[in-house]
């Protein structure tokens, strides 16, 4: 395992594209796996991703594309996973090579469905990757703003602070600042839960609740997040840092937030299925809601916002009724 070695990006969506843009500000070249060969062919032809962030031009001579996940694993020392959480297992089922000697970076702000495992646990337990060779990429960093080279901040979470520093250096450029943390579990759960809270904010927006209520909602969301993270991993953490609060704020309020948009559609009366079809994008918070709800059956943390979103999305409860009940519980 060589933290300074070749980087491979896994995923063909907007976040994977933004990560590739960040990396190529420093790296001579990267390896890049995309599932669809036709997307790769169009990318090479056009010099840009034909499906996502199509305003970003790439020097494709510096990218080693492949639609074979085993090839990118074989030829990379550091693997950055940036695929939607519901599709992770479908990519990995084609894997024939060991990941145990690689350094794994999860840029996935979601939980593995069914297993209800955060990514660091999944790679450690299922693929035998030691915990100190796993990092997570977090923080308020929308792909669309990276494409525009607007100043953004990333947090690299890793049990080994030395590894975190080495990896962070590879992401720093004129428009990306980095910080490091050893709170890998808290950062992962924070990255997952902020998507649920963004859906809640969107639902309230769709129901025409105002900014005053939204401020109270997000204040309570931060408290829920802290309680849940402390229950799952009782480590000292400051949730007002950008990896927690910053990511929560940008996801709950930004016009680029898929989860807020998804919630807004639900608040306006769209069914879950219709909202998903209309968006044509994955709202990670939809899947995260069920995962966190089920995980919390063991911990029994008081997280009424998550519970309300779960009932709206999975039990078809009325958004109007649920948010009215929720409003009486907020402080």
C-alpha positions as CSV (number, residue, x, y, z in Angstrom):
1,X,0.0,0.0,0.0
2,X,1.4,3.3,-1.1
3,X,-0.4,6.5,-0.1
4,X,1.7,8.5,-2.5
5,X,1.1,6.1,-5.4
6,X,-1.4,6.0,-8.3
7,X,-4.9,7.2,-7.6
8,X,-7.9,5.5,-9.1
9,X,-11.4,7.1,-9.1
10,X,-14.4,4.7,-9.1
11,X,-17.7,6.3,-10.3
12,X,-19.0,8.2,-13.3
13,X,-21.3,10.7,-11.6
14,X,-21.0,14.4,-10.7
15,X,-19.1,13.9,-7.4
16,X,-16.6,11.5,-9.1
17,X,-16.1,14.1,-11.8
18,X,-15.6,16.8,-9.3
19,X,-13.0,14.7,-7.4
20,X,-11.2,14.0,-10.7
21,X,-11.0,17.7,-11.4
22,X,-9.6,18.4,-8.0
23,X,-7.0,15.6,-8.3
24,X,-5.8,16.6,-11.7
25,X,-4.8,20.0,-10.4
26,X,-1.9,18.2,-8.8
27,X,-1.6,14.7,-10.3
28,X,0.1,14.0,-13.6
29,X,-2.5,11.4,-14.4
30,X,-5.2,9.3,-12.7
31,X,-7.0,6.0,-13.4
32,X,-10.8,6.3,-13.7
33,X,-13.3,3.5,-13.7
34,X,-16.8,4.1,-15.2
35,X,-19.3,1.3,-15.6
36,X,-20.5,2.3,-19.1
37,X,-18.1,2.0,-22.0
38,X,-20.2,4.4,-24.1
39,X,-19.9,7.1,-21.5
40,X,-16.1,6.7,-21.6
41,X,-16.1,6.8,-25.4
42,X,-18.1,10.0,-25.4
43,X,-15.9,11.5,-22.6
44,X,-12.7,10.9,-24.7
45,X,-14.4,12.3,-27.8
46,X,-15.8,15.4,-26.1
47,X,-13.1,16.0,-23.5
48,X,-15.8,16.2,-20.8
49,X,-18.2,14.0,-19.0
50,X,-21.2,13.8,-21.3
51,X,-23.6,13.1,-18.4
52,X,-22.4,15.2,-15.4
53,X,-20.7,18.6,-14.9
54,X,-20.4,18.9,-18.7
55,X,-19.0,22.4,-18.4
56,X,-15.7,21.0,-17.0
57,X,-13.1,20.3,-19.7
58,X,-10.5,17.6,-19.1
59,X,-7.2,16.8,-20.7
60,X,-8.2,13.2,-21.4
61,X,-4.6,12.3,-22.3
62,X,-4.0,12.4,-18.5
63,X,-6.8,10.0,-17.7
64,X,-6.5,6.2,-18.0
65,X,-10.2,5.2,-18.4
66,X,-11.5,1.7,-18.0
67,X,-14.9,0.0,-17.6
68,X,-13.2,-2.9,-15.9
69,X,-13.1,-2.5,-12.1
70,X,-10.4,-5.1,-11.7
71,X,-8.1,-3.2,-14.0
72,X,-8.4,0.1,-12.0
73,X,-7.9,-1.9,-8.8
74,X,-4.8,-3.6,-10.2
75,X,-3.2,-0.4,-11.4
76,X,-4.0,1.9,-8.5
77,X,-2.6,2.2,-5.0
78,X,-5.3,4.6,-3.7
79,X,-8.9,3.9,-4.6
80,X,-11.5,6.6,-4.2
81,X,-15.1,5.3,-4.3
82,X,-17.6,7.9,-5.4
83,X,-20.6,5.9,-6.4
84,X,-24.1,6.2,-4.9
85,X,-24.4,3.9,-1.9
86,X,-27.3,1.8,-3.4
87,X,-25.1,0.8,-6.3
88,X,-21.8,0.1,-4.5
89,X,-22.4,-3.7,-4.2
90,X,-23.4,-4.0,-7.8
91,X,-20.0,-2.5,-8.8
92,X,-18.1,-4.6,-6.2
93,X,-19.7,-7.9,-7.2
94,X,-17.5,-7.8,-10.4
95,X,-14.4,-7.5,-8.2
96,X,-11.9,-10.4,-8.5
97,X,-8.9,-8.7,-6.9
98,X,-8.2,-8.1,-3.2
99,X,-8.6,-4.7,-1.8
100,X,-6.7,-5.5,1.4
101,X,-3.4,-4.1,0.1
102,X,-5.0,-0.8,-1.1
103,X,-5.7,2.5,0.6
104,X,-9.5,3.0,0.4
105,X,-11.1,6.4,0.3
106,X,-14.9,6.6,0.6
107,X,-16.4,9.7,-0.9
108,X,-19.8,8.1,-0.5
109,X,-22.1,10.0,1.8
110,X,-24.4,7.0,2.4
111,X,-24.8,3.7,4.1
112,X,-24.7,0.2,2.5
113,X,-28.4,-0.7,2.2
114,X,-29.6,-4.0,3.8
115,X,-26.3,-4.4,5.7
116,X,-26.9,-1.0,7.3
117,X,-23.1,-0.5,7.5
118,X,-21.1,2.7,7.2
119,X,-18.5,2.5,4.4
120,X,-15.5,2.1,6.7
121,X,-17.0,-0.8,8.5
122,X,-18.1,-2.4,5.2
123,X,-14.7,-2.3,3.6
124,X,-13.0,-3.5,6.8
125,X,-15.4,-6.4,7.6
126,X,-16.3,-7.5,4.0
127,X,-13.1,-6.8,2.2
128,X,-10.5,-7.1,5.0
129,X,-9.1,-3.6,4.6
130,X,-7.4,-2.5,7.9
131,X,-9.2,0.5,9.5
132,X,-6.0,2.6,9.3
133,X,-6.0,2.2,5.5
134,X,-9.5,3.6,5.1
135,X,-10.3,7.3,4.9
136,X,-13.5,9.2,4.3
137,X,-13.9,12.4,2.3
138,X,-16.4,14.8,3.9
139,X,-17.4,18.5,4.3
140,X,-19.5,21.1,2.6
141,X,-18.4,20.6,-1.0
142,X,-21.0,20.5,-3.7
143,X,-19.7,19.1,-7.0
144,X,-21.3,22.0,-8.9
145,X,-19.2,24.6,-7.0
146,X,-16.1,22.6,-7.5
147,X,-16.8,22.7,-11.2
148,X,-16.9,26.5,-11.0
149,X,-13.7,26.5,-8.9
150,X,-15.4,28.2,-6.0
151,X,-13.4,27.9,-2.8
152,X,-14.4,24.7,-1.0
153,X,-13.3,22.8,2.1
154,X,-12.8,19.1,2.4
155,X,-12.2,17.1,5.6
156,X,-10.1,13.9,5.4
157,X,-11.1,11.5,8.1
158,X,-8.8,8.6,8.9
159,X,-7.8,6.7,12.1
160,X,-4.2,7.4,11.1
161,X,-3.6,11.1,11.2
162,X,-0.3,10.6,9.3
163,X,-2.2,9.0,6.4
164,X,-4.9,11.7,6.6
165,X,-2.2,14.4,6.2
166,X,-0.5,12.6,3.3
167,X,-3.9,12.2,1.5
168,X,-5.0,15.7,2.2
169,X,-1.9,17.1,0.5
170,X,-3.0,15.5,-2.7
171,X,-6.3,17.4,-2.7
172,X,-5.1,20.9,-1.9
173,X,-5.1,23.4,-4.8
174,X,-6.2,27.0,-5.5
175,X,-9.9,26.3,-4.8
176,X,-9.7,23.4,-2.3
177,X,-8.6,23.7,1.3
178,X,-8.3,20.6,3.5
179,X,-8.5,19.7,7.2
180,X,-8.0,16.3,8.8
181,X,-9.8,14.3,11.6
182,X,-9.6,11.0,13.3
183,X,-13.4,10.8,13.9
184,X,-14.1,8.6,10.9
185,X,-17.3,7.1,12.4
186,X,-18.8,10.5,13.4
187,X,-17.9,12.1,10.1
188,X,-19.5,9.2,8.2
189,X,-22.7,9.3,10.2
190,X,-22.8,13.1,10.0
191,X,-22.4,12.9,6.2
192,X,-25.3,10.4,6.0
193,X,-27.7,12.1,8.4
194,X,-27.3,15.6,6.9
195,X,-29.0,14.2,3.8
196,X,-32.0,13.2,5.8
197,X,-32.2,16.6,7.4
198,X,-32.0,18.2,4.0
199,X,-35.0,16.2,2.9
200,X,-36.8,17.4,6.0
201,X,-35.8,21.0,5.2
202,X,-37.1,20.5,1.6
203,X,-40.4,19.1,2.8
204,X,-40.9,22.1,5.0
205,X,-40.0,24.4,2.1
206,X,-42.5,22.6,0.0
207,X,-45.1,23.1,2.7
208,X,-44.3,26.8,2.7
209,X,-42.7,27.0,6.2
210,X,-40.4,30.0,6.4
211,X,-36.8,30.7,7.3
212,X,-37.6,31.1,11.0
213,X,-38.9,27.6,11.2
214,X,-36.0,26.2,9.1
215,X,-33.5,27.7,11.5
216,X,-35.1,25.9,14.4
217,X,-35.3,22.7,12.4
218,X,-31.6,22.7,11.5
219,X,-30.6,23.6,15.1
220,X,-32.5,20.6,16.3
221,X,-31.1,18.5,13.5
222,X,-27.6,19.3,14.7
223,X,-28.5,18.2,18.2
224,X,-29.9,14.9,16.9
225,X,-26.8,14.3,14.9
226,X,-24.6,14.8,17.9
227,X,-26.7,12.5,20.1
228,X,-26.7,9.8,17.5
229,X,-23.0,10.0,16.7
230,X,-22.2,10.0,20.5
231,X,-24.3,6.9,20.9
232,X,-22.7,5.0,18.1
233,X,-19.1,6.0,18.8
234,X,-18.6,7.9,22.1
235,X,-15.6,10.0,20.9
236,X,-15.1,13.6,21.8
237,X,-16.2,15.6,18.7
238,X,-17.1,19.2,18.0
239,X,-20.1,19.1,15.7
240,X,-19.9,22.8,14.9
241,X,-16.8,22.0,12.7
242,X,-17.4,22.1,8.9
243,X,-17.4,18.4,8.4
244,X,-20.6,18.3,10.5
245,X,-22.4,21.6,10.8
246,X,-21.0,23.0,7.5
247,X,-22.1,20.0,5.5
248,X,-25.5,20.0,7.2
249,X,-26.0,23.7,6.4
250,X,-25.0,23.5,2.7
251,X,-27.1,20.4,2.1
252,X,-30.1,21.8,3.8
253,X,-30.1,25.2,2.1
254,X,-28.2,25.0,-1.2
255,X,-29.9,25.2,-4.5
256,X,-27.5,22.4,-5.6
257,X,-28.8,20.0,-2.9
258,X,-30.5,17.0,-4.4
259,X,-31.9,15.9,-1.1
260,X,-33.5,19.3,-0.4
261,X,-35.0,19.3,-3.9
262,X,-36.3,15.8,-3.3
263,X,-37.9,16.9,0.0
264,X,-39.4,20.0,-1.6
265,X,-41.1,17.8,-4.2
266,X,-42.5,15.6,-1.4
267,X,-43.7,18.6,0.5
268,X,-45.5,19.9,-2.7
269,X,-47.4,16.6,-3.0
270,X,-45.3,14.4,-5.3
271,X,-45.2,10.8,-4.4
272,X,-41.7,9.3,-3.6
273,X,-41.7,7.4,-6.9
274,X,-42.7,10.4,-9.0
275,X,-40.1,12.6,-7.2
276,X,-37.4,10.1,-8.0
277,X,-38.3,9.8,-11.6
278,X,-38.6,13.6,-12.1
279,X,-35.2,14.2,-10.5
280,X,-33.3,11.7,-12.6
281,X,-30.6,11.7,-9.8
282,X,-30.0,9.8,-6.6
283,X,-31.1,11.4,-3.4
284,X,-28.9,9.6,-0.9
285,X,-31.1,10.7,2.0
286,X,-34.0,8.5,0.8
287,X,-32.0,5.4,1.4
288,X,-30.2,6.8,4.5
289,X,-33.5,7.5,6.2
290,X,-34.4,3.8,6.3
291,X,-30.9,2.7,7.3
292,X,-30.6,5.2,10.2
293,X,-34.1,4.4,11.4
294,X,-33.3,0.7,11.5
295,X,-29.9,1.2,13.1
296,X,-31.5,3.3,15.7
297,X,-33.8,0.4,16.7
298,X,-30.7,-0.8,18.6
299,X,-29.6,2.6,20.0
300,X,-33.0,4.2,20.7
301,X,-31.7,7.7,20.4
302,X,-34.3,10.4,20.4
303,X,-34.2,11.6,16.8
304,X,-37.7,12.8,16.0
305,X,-36.8,14.5,12.7
306,X,-35.4,11.3,11.3
307,X,-38.5,9.5,12.6
308,X,-40.8,12.0,10.9
309,X,-39.0,11.7,7.5
310,X,-39.1,7.9,7.8
311,X,-42.9,7.9,8.3
312,X,-43.4,10.3,5.4
313,X,-41.2,8.4,2.9
314,X,-41.8,4.8,3.9
315,X,-45.2,4.7,5.7
316,X,-46.8,7.3,3.4
317,X,-47.8,9.5,6.3
318,X,-49.0,13.0,5.4
319,X,-46.2,15.5,5.3
320,X,-48.5,18.2,6.6
321,X,-49.5,16.1,9.6
322,X,-46.0,14.8,10.3
323,X,-44.4,18.3,10.2
324,X,-47.1,19.8,12.3
325,X,-46.5,17.1,15.0
326,X,-42.7,17.5,14.6
327,X,-43.0,21.3,15.1
328,X,-44.5,20.7,18.6
329,X,-41.4,18.7,19.6
330,X,-38.7,21.2,18.4
331,X,-37.1,23.6,20.8
